[in-house]
Amino acid sequence: MKKYALITGASGGIGSAIAEELASEGWNLYLHYHKNKEILFQLIHQLSPYGIECIPICADLSTREGTNHLIDHIFQIDALIYSSGSAPYGLFSDLAEMEMDKMLQLHIKSPMMLVQSLLPSLRQRQSARIVLISSIWGQTGAACEVLYSTVKGAQIAFVKSLSKETASSSLRINCVAPGAVKTNMLAQFDAQELEELESAIPLGYIAEPKDISGAVSFLLSERASYITGQVLAVNGGWYT
């Protein structure tokens, strides 16, 4: 039987790594993107040797309308990986209310709307799985990333709570909480700042996107069949 996974934010560094990992395992993929159409279709081309079905869906998940548009284009589904996100940097006192609203929609309301709408379909599948990509800052908080830390912490609370409602139907839901990862989110750092960042990580280096995709693959697999409501920290020992 064919199995289908939805990956939101599939054009991003972590999302595309997850797509490649799952494609290599035979998953058919709904690949969500917003603005990066060219990158997304390059990804589909890269995945073509795996012989899987790739279904691109464009939607702005920072809006209710965009989230509903995505929901309307999902049919068969066995797994949901929510990897969409943005991380504005600055003092909390300078945040505009519009930015708060967009971040709350993108990181909290949209994943909740998706999960709520797709729950009936997921419950019909055997051993359905949900994974949210949270963050180390959702666990410990960060100055100048107060809003990002808040919404990522809310994702963790959502996973822990919902897992208690879905376990009876064998639907597992977990979080992966990355630390520093080599994606565009680090583009604002110069060479010295990156070196200082690496020195703060006990393993001594910044993660590659494949380190995160490997964790997601594990949580979707039968090797994790007794794991639900958990946060898998992939941060090189930066926060324990």
C-alpha positions in Angstrom: 0.0 0.0 0.0 1.3 3.5 -0.9 2.1 5.7 2.0 1.9 9.5 1.9 3.6 12.2 4.0 2.9 15.9 4.0 6.0 18.0 4.6 5.4 21.7 5.2 8.3 24.1 4.5 9.7 21.5 2.0 11.7 24.2 0.1 13.7 25.1 3.3 17.0 23.5 4.3 15.5 21.2 6.9 12.3 20.5 4.9 14.2 19.5 1.8 16.5 17.2 3.8 13.4 15.5 5.3 11.9 15.1 1.8 15.0 13.4 0.5 15.3 11.1 3.5 11.6 10.0 3.2 11.8 9.7 -0.6 14.7 7.3 -0.2 12.5 5.2 2.1 9.7 5.0 -0.5 7.3 7.7 0.9 5.1 9.6 -1.5 5.2 13.2 -0.7 3.0 16.3 -0.5 5.6 19.1 -0.7 4.3 22.4 0.7 6.1 25.7 -0.2 5.2 29.3 -0.1 7.6 31.6 -2.1 10.4 29.3 -3.2 8.8 27.7 -6.2 12.0 27.3 -8.2 13.8 25.6 -5.2 10.8 23.3 -4.6 10.7 22.1 -8.3 14.5 21.6 -8.2 13.9 19.4 -5.2 11.2 17.4 -7.1 13.7 16.9 -9.9 16.3 15.6 -7.5 13.8 13.2 -6.0 12.8 11.7 -9.4 15.2 8.8 -9.3 13.4 7.4 -6.3 10.3 6.8 -8.4 7.9 8.3 -5.9 4.9 10.6 -6.3 5.6 14.3 -5.5 2.6 16.7 -5.1 3.6 20.4 -4.8 1.2 22.7 -2.9 1.7 26.4 -2.6 0.2 28.1 0.4 0.9 30.9 2.9 0.7 29.3 6.3 0.9 32.6 8.1 -2.7 33.1 7.1 -5.9 31.2 7.8 -6.8 31.2 4.1 -3.5 29.7 3.1 -3.8 26.9 5.7 -7.3 26.0 4.6 -6.0 25.9 1.0 -3.4 23.4 2.0 -5.9 21.3 3.9 -8.2 21.2 0.8 -5.4 19.6 -1.3 -4.6 16.7 1.1 -6.3 13.4 0.4 -4.6 10.2 1.5 -2.1 10.8 4.4 -0.1 8.7 6.8 2.3 11.2 8.2 2.5 15.0 8.8 5.8 16.8 9.3 5.4 20.5 10.1 8.6 22.2 9.2 7.4 25.7 8.3 8.8 28.6 10.2 10.6 31.9 10.5 12.7 33.5 13.2 12.6 37.3 13.5 15.5 38.6 15.5 15.2 41.7 17.8 14.1 43.0 21.1 10.6 42.1 22.3 9.8 45.7 23.0 10.2 46.5 19.3 7.9 43.8 18.0 4.9 44.9 16.0 1.5 43.3 16.7 1.2 42.3 13.0 4.5 40.3 13.4 3.1 38.6 16.5 -0.1 37.7 14.7 1.8 36.2 11.7 4.1 34.2 14.0 1.2 32.9 16.1 -0.6 31.8 13.0 2.4 30.2 11.3 3.8 28.3 14.3 0.7 27.6 16.5 -2.6 28.0 14.8 -1.7 26.6 11.4 -0.2 23.3 12.7 -3.2 23.0 15.1 -5.6 23.6 12.2 -3.8 21.1 10.0 -3.7 18.4 12.6 -7.4 19.0 13.6 -8.6 18.7 10.0 -6.4 15.7 9.2 -7.0 13.8 12.4 -9.9 11.7 10.9 -7.8 10.6 7.9 -4.8 9.9 10.1 -6.8 7.8 12.5 -7.9 5.6 9.6 -4.4 4.8 8.8 -2.4 2.1 10.7 0.3 3.7 12.9 -0.1 7.3 11.6 2.6 9.8 12.8 3.0 13.5 13.3 6.2 15.3 13.8 6.6 19.0 14.5 10.0 20.7 14.1 10.3 22.9 17.2 13.5 24.4 18.4 16.0 24.4 21.3 14.6 27.9 22.1 11.2 26.3 22.7 12.9 24.4 25.5 15.1 27.1 27.1 14.2 30.5 25.6 16.5 33.1 23.9 17.0 36.8 24.3 16.1 38.7 21.1 14.0 35.7 20.0 11.3 36.0 22.6 8.4 35.5 20.1 10.1 32.6 18.4 10.9 30.9 21.7 7.3 31.4 22.8 5.7 29.8 19.7 8.2 27.0 19.7 7.5 26.3 23.3 3.8 26.3 22.5 4.4 23.6 19.8 6.0 21.4 22.5 3.1 21.9 24.8 0.7 21.0 22.0 2.5 17.8 21.2 2.7 16.7 24.8 -1.0 17.4 25.4 -2.4 16.0 22.1 -0.4 12.8 22.4 -2.5 11.8 25.4 -5.7 12.1 23.2 -4.4 10.3 20.2 -2.5 7.4 21.7 -5.6 5.2 21.9 -5.9 5.2 18.1 -2.1 4.4 17.7 -1.5 7.9 16.3 1.9 9.0 17.5 2.9 12.7 17.7 6.4 14.0 18.7 8.7 17.0 18.3 12.2 17.4 17.0 14.0 20.3 18.7 17.1 21.3 16.6 19.8 23.5 17.9 22.0 25.4 15.4 21.6 24.0 11.8 23.3 25.0 8.6 20.3 26.7 6.9 19.4 30.2 5.8 18.4 31.0 9.4 22.2 31.3 10.1 22.7 33.7 7.2 22.8 36.7 9.5 25.9 35.4 11.3 29.4 36.4 10.2 32.4 34.0 10.3 33.5 35.1 13.8 29.9 34.7 15.2 29.7 31.2 13.6 33.0 30.2 15.2 31.8 31.4 18.6 28.6 29.5 18.1 30.4 26.3 17.3 32.6 26.7 20.4 29.5 26.9 22.6 28.3 23.5 21.3 29.8 20.6 23.2 30.2 18.4 20.0 32.0 21.4 18.5 30.1 21.8 15.2 26.9 23.0 13.7 24.4 20.4 12.6 23.7 19.6 9.0 20.0 19.4 7.8 20.5 15.6 7.4 21.0 15.4 11.2 17.5 16.6 11.7 16.0 14.6 8.9 17.5 11.4 10.4 15.7 12.2 13.6 12.4 12.7 11.8 12.9 9.4 9.9 13.5 7.6 13.2 10.3 9.0 14.8 8.3 8.0 11.7 9.6 4.4 11.8 8.5 1.4 13.6 11.7 1.6 15.7 9.9 4.5 17.5 6.5 2.7 17.8 6.5 3.1 21.6 7.5 6.8 21.5 4.8 9.6 21.7 4.5 13.0 23.3 8.3 13.4 23.4 10.8 16.1 22.4 13.9 14.7 20.6 16.6 17.3 21.1 19.1 17.3 18.2 21.5 20.1 19.4 25.0 18.6 19.9 24.7 18.8 23.7 24.1 22.6 23.5 21.1 22.3 25.9 20.5 19.2 28.0 
